[in-house]
Amino acid sequence: MADRALRGMGLGAKSFEDEEGIEFAARQIIDFDCPAGHHFDVTFAIEADLPAEWECPRCGAMAHRSDGTKPEAKDAKPPRTHWDMLRERRTIPELEELLAERLDEVRNTVHY
């Protein structure tokens, strides 16, 4: 009997609410151009932080805004080298002492 009560209706597929009296959020449409020549637009809320890049829905490449807005340049930290990490753990006198110990050990080993 429960089968017949839901027959012909997809659960969750349809809303019976109407849009009368609903005030939608203010929106803006931003256009993007893909390097492959695709043009598309994306709708954003007025309060949203607008991105300078968006993934193209057709080819997946990064598309840039049509109005010429460029992405902000990020401060890039220089990559840390082995020496930088070593200097965080040891001072120069400590490193000189370790070097002297290792050189003595290498010089005192017998080579066949």
Stockholm file with secondary structure:
# STOCKHOLM 1.0

chainA/1-112         MADRALRGMGLGAKSFEDEEGIEFAARQIIDFDCPAGHHFDVTFAIEADLPAEWECPRCGAMAHRSDGTKPEAKDAKPPRTHWDMLRERRTIPELEELLAERLDEVRNTVHY
#=GR chainA/1-112 SS CHHHHTTTCCTTTCCCCCCTTCCCCCEEEEEEECTTSCEEEEEEETTSCCCSEEECTTTCCEEEETTCCCCCCCCCCCCCCHHHHHHHHCCHHHHHHHHHHHHHHHHHSCCC
#=GC SS_cons         CHHHHTTTCCTTTCCCCCCTTCCCCCEEEEEEECTTSCEEEEEEETTSCCCSEEECTTTCCEEEETTCCCCCCCCCCCCCCHHHHHHHHCCHHHHHHHHHHHHHHHHHSCCC
//
